[in-house]
Amino acid sequence: MPGNKRNTTKKKSSQRTHHLNTGLRQLSLANDTEKNEEILLPQSDKYRITYSDRYGRYLLAKRNLPAGELLITEKPLVVGPCASGEPVCLGCYKPVTLTTLQYRCPNCKWPLCGKECPGVHQPYGHSACECELLKRENTGQRLHTITPADKIKNLYELVAIVRILLMKIHETDQYQRIRLMESHLEMRKQNSDLWQHYEENIVQELRERWHLSNDFTAEEIHTVCGIVDVNCFEIGQNSAKARALYPGAFLLAHDCCPNTAHTDNPDTYEIILRTSRGIKKNESITLSYAYTLQGTLKRRDFIQKSKLFWCCCQRCTDPYELGTDCSALTCSSCQRGLLRSSNPLVQEAEWRCDKCDFIMNSQDVVQLLEKLNNILDSIDVHDVQGLENFMKRYSVLLGSNHYLLLYVKYTLCQIYGRIEGYLLSDMSLEDLKRKEKYCREFLQVADILQPGLSKLRGLIMYELHAPIMMISQHLCSQHLITRKDFNKRLREVIELLKESSLILQMEPKGSNDYQMGLAAEEGLKQLEGN
């Protein structure tokens, strides 16, 4: 799927009180609260930090906030490789290989993108003290010799943890700011699989194999692991991929239909967080910890496993997912109805057809979706025919807005017009119509789930303008539409370019999305100049 949303968290309803008490203890109660809130976020006329049994610490709007309002811009406390463990440069987080041809740090032997990597010996990259520790424990050589993917993943997962632990020695103020964040340590202890993973692959690795038992207790390392899991954002632009902790942005509450959008500066790793739609005074300021274009079963499972709470937002509560039906399956019995969960807040609830009496148990739904997801993952993202065949074959099983079909449409929206054999100048009228159709269908869902000034809408609106323009020009040249109809279509193209230009130029300068925003602006000037 096209990327998970960046991460922070709150907690399961029945565990909110524990979070609240923990948060208040960390903030040293009454007289110290304001002081510690200043450490987390500076005073603002836009939001305030508040507390509740349900959410713990979170942000409320102090006043009505318009769409596009800049809320937070802050540099990270720490940056490191993602938990996925894919090999990346420790300096700039661009992909690397583990082959002998890959450039490596002369000192610690970990792979780097090259001799001139801008992140070497920089605060958010490969520091000198980290390099010495990696060299001392010969971890770079182990990357040469270990082959199981999970072992490589574990080593890369360690890097962000190690960087935070080193702050205890070299940057104590930063370390204390990180320790103010929620770790859900007690809840993690109750999750035997999660606890065992970190005990064996992180805690024992660092204390025994890396000989750090005199520097850090087991509980201290577990706490840092929890803080990273709960509060990290996935970041990255232009092929770079990393995760980062920010001093205040982690305070945003979760919602599967968020009212903010965020991005990060590729040069400084600053997070830039804006309202994506209008937010009313005293309304929670939210972002999504899961990928919004996944179904409820998938989103809730991801959030529970990674953030240790079950989401109960308005969208998760609604079997129709706010009218999008992103999870609905076609009934295999009557072929007319749609299957939806009878109770979306219960993962094991049975699924029922809205036209007949057919019932499907949740386990069968999960197995079907896993099977289809694996098939989809096996198709190359540039394989137009493979993606088209997937939609044609499995549309009989999936509702028209099912999230797996949405992913295929999203991918086709982007590659139609951009790859060899399907460049805009080469595309047939039928291909152009398909691109337009997929863009419109996708945008209808994005308008509900990521409304307003969201990057997803900006990207799809930019993709949509081209087929509308080219089809309109063709129809006009063949006298198949009137000049009035052509001008109507032209006005739609202009509106699409205006909004996509506005949205995408909110992205950091130098990013691919910002460049697309400039292209939209240039296209708009050309149309308005004619």
Secondary structure as UniProt FT lines:
FT   HELIX           13..15
FT   HELIX           16..26
FT   TURN            27..28
FT   HELIX           29..40
FT   STRAND          47..52
FT   TURN            53..55
FT   STRAND          56..61
FT   TURN            67..68
FT   STRAND          70..74
FT   STRAND          78..80
FT   TURN            83..84
FT   TURN            90..92
FT   TURN            100..101
FT   TURN            106..108
FT   TURN            115..116
FT   TURN            118..119
FT   TURN            123..124
FT   HELIX           128..136
FT   TURN            137..138
FT   HELIX           139..145
FT   HELIX           149..170
FT   HELIX           172..179
FT   HELIX           185..190
FT   HELIX           192..198
FT   HELIX           199..203
FT   HELIX           205..209
FT   TURN            213..215
FT   HELIX           218..231
FT   STRAND          233..235
FT   TURN            238..239
FT   STRAND          242..245
FT   TURN            247..248
FT   HELIX           249..251
FT   STRAND          253..254
FT   STRAND          260..264
FT   TURN            266..268
FT   STRAND          271..275
FT   TURN            281..282
FT   STRAND          286..287
FT   TURN            292..293
FT   HELIX           296..307
FT   HELIX           314..317
FT   TURN            319..324
FT   TURN            326..327
FT   STRAND          329..330
FT   TURN            332..334
FT   STRAND          338..341
FT   TURN            344..345
FT   TURN            347..348
FT   STRAND          351..353
FT   STRAND          359..360
FT   HELIX           362..377
FT   TURN            381..382
FT   HELIX           384..394
FT   TURN            395..397
FT   TURN            400..401
FT   HELIX           403..415
FT   TURN            420..421
FT   TURN            424..426
FT   HELIX           429..449
FT   HELIX           455..477
FT   TURN            478..479
FT   HELIX           483..504
FT   TURN            505..506
FT   TURN            509..510
FT   HELIX           512..529
//
